[in-house]
């Protein structure tokens, strides 16, 4: 058995696909690419795919992760190309490594998010971010299947900064960009919860819904505040051991995204 870990994106209009929609599309891609999948036992066998911390419907992402289990060994780079070609544009498989360590889900400790606030002046966004960070706690409410739930949105946010962006609309309206690092806690704090917190702490109310993109997720370095690549331990392990995959393969696979989230999505 071989385990392969993949990183994929949700870009453009494909950000509106639900996690279940992606699961169906991905399983079809596995069949098209003729991937030798391992299957579960029972009356309704399913391909052995483990999804980790999927982004909410409606948000873009440059850093979604999953793991598949194969019955035959394959070259991760070749497998990535086959799966990427079998998925619609916008659901792009951009990285693949052989799993040589345990606990991928445990390494997804935090996410870097970018929020595009059309119609908001950068100075207003900076003021709101400063007020949010200065608060000891920011209580917000979210409707769940068990009714309304109140929780502190401030505690999960380890970094929040505002910057200006060139407006790309014909009317030339102002546009602010918020970039935040959010720890994965229970209950989960989502970008829309932070927006609710900014409204509560600083009366920031964007005139149109924010365009939200996850730029990175992985281990959180508490000293630097950086979110590091969760596939790096598997690459490091690969350099210390010979390849077990069929055919030639590179020792490392470059993800193409700055660990601190310097890549930008297209949501």
C-alpha positions as CSV (number, residue, x, y, z in Angstrom):
1,X,0.0,0.0,0.0
2,X,1.1,3.5,-0.8
3,X,-0.3,6.8,0.6
4,X,-0.1,10.0,-1.4
5,X,-0.9,13.5,0.0
6,X,-2.3,16.1,-2.4
7,X,-2.7,19.8,-2.2
8,X,-5.5,21.3,-4.4
9,X,-7.2,24.7,-5.0
10,X,-10.7,26.1,-5.3
11,X,-10.5,29.1,-7.6
12,X,-12.8,31.4,-9.4
13,X,-16.4,30.2,-9.6
14,X,-15.4,26.8,-8.3
15,X,-15.2,28.3,-4.8
16,X,-18.9,27.9,-4.7
17,X,-18.6,24.1,-4.8
18,X,-19.5,22.4,-1.6
19,X,-17.2,19.8,0.0
20,X,-19.6,17.1,-1.2
21,X,-19.5,18.5,-4.7
22,X,-15.7,18.3,-4.6
23,X,-15.8,14.7,-3.3
24,X,-17.9,13.6,-6.2
25,X,-15.7,15.4,-8.7
26,X,-12.5,14.0,-7.2
27,X,-13.8,10.4,-7.2
28,X,-14.7,10.8,-10.9
29,X,-11.2,12.1,-11.5
30,X,-9.7,9.1,-9.8
31,X,-11.6,6.8,-12.2
32,X,-10.7,8.8,-15.3
33,X,-7.0,8.8,-14.3
34,X,-7.2,5.1,-13.6
35,X,-5.7,5.5,-10.2
36,X,-5.3,2.1,-8.4
37,X,-7.3,3.1,-5.4
38,X,-7.7,1.0,-2.2
39,X,-11.3,0.6,-1.2
40,X,-13.1,0.2,2.1
41,X,-14.7,-3.1,3.0
42,X,-18.5,-3.7,3.4
43,X,-21.6,-3.6,1.2
44,X,-20.8,-0.2,-0.3
45,X,-17.0,0.1,-0.7
46,X,-15.6,3.6,-1.1
47,X,-12.2,4.7,-2.2
48,X,-9.9,5.4,0.7
49,X,-9.6,9.2,0.6
50,X,-9.1,11.3,3.8
51,X,-10.1,14.9,3.5
52,X,-8.6,17.4,6.0
53,X,-10.2,20.7,7.1
54,X,-12.1,21.7,4.0
55,X,-12.7,25.4,3.4
56,X,-16.3,26.6,3.7
57,X,-18.5,26.8,0.6
58,X,-18.1,30.2,-1.1
59,X,-14.5,30.7,-0.1
60,X,-11.6,30.3,-2.5
61,X,-8.5,28.4,-1.4
62,X,-4.9,27.8,-2.5
63,X,-4.3,25.2,0.2
64,X,-6.7,22.3,0.6
65,X,-5.3,18.9,1.5
66,X,-6.3,15.3,1.2
67,X,-4.7,11.8,1.3
68,X,-5.3,8.8,-0.9
69,X,-4.3,5.2,-0.4
70,X,-3.2,3.1,-3.4
71,X,-2.9,-0.6,-4.0
72,X,0.0,-0.1,-6.3
73,X,2.9,2.3,-6.1
74,X,2.8,5.4,-8.4
75,X,5.1,8.4,-8.9
76,X,3.5,11.3,-7.0
77,X,4.4,13.9,-9.7
78,X,2.9,11.9,-12.5
79,X,-0.2,11.1,-10.4
80,X,-0.6,14.8,-9.7
81,X,-0.6,15.6,-13.5
82,X,-3.1,12.9,-14.3
83,X,-5.5,14.0,-11.6
84,X,-5.1,17.7,-12.4
85,X,-6.0,17.0,-16.0
86,X,-9.1,15.0,-14.9
87,X,-10.5,17.8,-12.8
88,X,-12.3,21.0,-14.0
89,X,-10.2,24.2,-14.2
90,X,-10.4,25.9,-10.8
91,X,-10.1,22.6,-8.9
92,X,-6.4,22.2,-9.5
93,X,-4.1,19.7,-8.0
94,X,-0.9,21.6,-7.4
95,X,1.3,19.4,-5.2
96,X,1.8,15.7,-4.4
97,X,4.1,13.9,-2.0
98,X,4.4,10.3,-0.8
99,X,3.2,10.1,2.8
100,X,6.3,9.2,4.9
101,X,5.1,10.6,8.2
102,X,2.0,10.4,10.2
103,X,-0.5,13.0,11.3
104,X,-1.2,15.3,8.4
105,X,-4.4,16.6,10.0
106,X,-2.5,17.3,13.2
107,X,-0.2,19.6,11.3
108,X,-3.1,21.8,10.0
109,X,-2.9,24.1,13.1
110,X,-3.8,27.4,11.5
111,X,-4.8,29.1,8.2
112,X,-3.8,32.3,6.5
113,X,-6.8,34.1,5.0
114,X,-7.2,37.0,2.7
115,X,-10.4,39.1,2.7
116,X,-11.0,41.6,-0.1
117,X,-13.3,44.3,1.1
118,X,-14.7,46.3,-1.9
119,X,-16.0,49.7,-1.0
120,X,-14.0,49.9,2.2
121,X,-11.2,52.6,2.6
122,X,-7.9,51.1,3.7
123,X,-7.7,53.5,6.6
124,X,-11.0,52.4,7.9
125,X,-9.9,48.7,7.7
126,X,-6.7,49.5,9.6
127,X,-8.7,51.3,12.3
128,X,-11.0,48.3,12.6
129,X,-8.1,45.8,12.7
130,X,-6.4,47.7,15.5
131,X,-9.6,47.9,17.5
132,X,-10.1,44.1,17.1
133,X,-6.6,43.3,18.1
134,X,-6.7,45.6,21.1
135,X,-9.8,43.9,22.5
136,X,-9.3,41.1,25.1
137,X,-12.3,39.2,23.6
138,X,-14.8,39.8,20.8
139,X,-18.0,37.9,21.3
140,X,-19.9,36.9,18.1
141,X,-22.8,34.7,17.4
142,X,-23.3,32.0,14.7
143,X,-26.4,29.9,13.9
144,X,-25.7,26.2,14.1
145,X,-27.9,23.2,13.7
146,X,-28.5,23.4,17.5
147,X,-29.4,27.1,17.4
148,X,-27.5,30.3,18.0
149,X,-24.0,29.9,19.6
150,X,-21.9,32.6,21.1
151,X,-18.1,32.4,21.2
152,X,-15.0,34.5,21.3
153,X,-13.6,35.3,17.8
154,X,-10.6,37.2,19.1
155,X,-8.7,34.4,20.8
156,X,-8.2,32.4,17.6
157,X,-6.7,35.3,15.6
158,X,-2.9,35.4,16.0
159,X,-2.4,38.1,13.3
160,X,-4.5,40.7,11.5
161,X,-3.3,43.4,9.2
162,X,-4.9,45.7,6.6
163,X,-3.5,47.1,3.4
164,X,-4.7,48.9,0.3
165,X,-5.5,47.3,-3.1
166,X,-6.2,48.9,-6.4
167,X,-9.9,48.9,-7.2
168,X,-10.6,46.9,-10.3
169,X,-14.2,48.0,-10.8
170,X,-15.3,50.6,-13.4
171,X,-16.4,53.0,-10.7
172,X,-13.0,53.0,-9.1
173,X,-14.3,52.4,-5.6
174,X,-12.0,52.0,-2.6
175,X,-10.9,48.5,-1.7
176,X,-9.1,47.2,1.4
177,X,-7.4,43.9,1.9
178,X,-7.3,42.1,5.3
179,X,-4.9,39.3,5.9
180,X,-5.3,37.2,9.0
181,X,-3.9,34.1,10.6
182,X,-6.5,32.1,12.4
183,X,-5.8,29.1,14.7
184,X,-7.8,26.0,14.2
185,X,-9.7,25.8,17.5
186,X,-13.0,24.4,18.7
187,X,-15.5,25.8,18.0
188,X,-13.9,26.8,14.6
189,X,-13.5,30.5,14.0
190,X,-14.1,31.3,10.3
191,X,-13.4,34.4,8.3
192,X,-17.0,35.5,8.4
193,X,-16.8,35.2,12.2
194,X,-13.9,37.6,12.2
195,X,-15.9,40.0,10.0
196,X,-18.7,39.8,12.5
197,X,-16.2,40.6,15.2
198,X,-14.9,43.6,13.3
199,X,-18.5,44.9,13.1
200,X,-18.9,44.4,16.8
201,X,-15.6,45.8,17.8
202,X,-15.2,48.7,15.3
203,X,-18.5,49.0,13.4
204,X,-16.9,47.9,10.2
205,X,-19.6,46.9,7.7
206,X,-18.5,46.3,4.1
207,X,-21.2,47.3,1.6
208,X,-20.8,44.1,-0.4
209,X,-19.8,40.6,0.8
210,X,-16.1,40.0,1.2
211,X,-14.2,37.9,-1.3
212,X,-12.4,35.3,0.9
213,X,-9.4,33.2,0.0
214,X,-7.4,30.8,2.1
215,X,-3.7,31.3,1.1
216,X,-2.1,28.6,3.3
217,X,-2.7,26.3,6.2
218,X,-0.3,24.2,8.2
219,X,1.9,24.4,11.3
220,X,1.9,27.7,13.2
221,X,5.3,29.0,14.3
222,X,4.3,30.9,17.5
223,X,7.6,32.9,17.4
224,X,7.4,34.3,13.9
225,X,3.6,33.9,13.3
226,X,4.3,32.1,10.0
227,X,2.2,29.2,8.8
228,X,4.5,26.5,7.4
229,X,4.0,23.9,4.7
230,X,2.4,20.8,6.2
231,X,3.9,18.6,3.5
232,X,7.5,19.6,4.3
233,X,8.1,16.7,6.8
234,X,7.2,14.2,4.0
235,X,9.7,15.9,1.6
236,X,12.4,15.9,4.3
237,X,11.8,12.2,5.0
238,X,12.0,11.5,1.3
239,X,15.5,13.0,1.1
240,X,16.7,10.6,3.8
241,X,15.2,7.4,2.2
242,X,15.2,5.9,-1.3
243,X,12.1,6.2,-3.4
244,X,9.6,3.4,-3.2
245,X,7.4,4.7,-6.1
246,X,7.4,3.1,-9.5
247,X,9.5,5.0,-12.0
248,X,11.8,8.0,-11.5
249,X,10.7,10.8,-9.1
250,X,12.2,14.0,-7.8
251,X,13.4,14.1,-4.2
252,X,11.3,17.1,-3.5
253,X,8.1,18.7,-4.9
254,X,7.9,22.5,-4.8
255,X,4.5,23.8,-3.7
256,X,5.0,27.3,-5.2
257,X,3.5,29.1,-2.2
258,X,5.3,31.2,0.4
259,X,4.8,29.4,3.8
260,X,3.5,32.7,5.2
261,X,0.9,32.8,2.5
262,X,2.4,35.1,0.0
263,X,0.6,33.5,-2.9
264,X,-2.8,35.0,-3.9
265,X,-5.9,33.2,-4.9
266,X,-8.2,34.2,-7.7
267,X,-11.5,34.1,-5.8
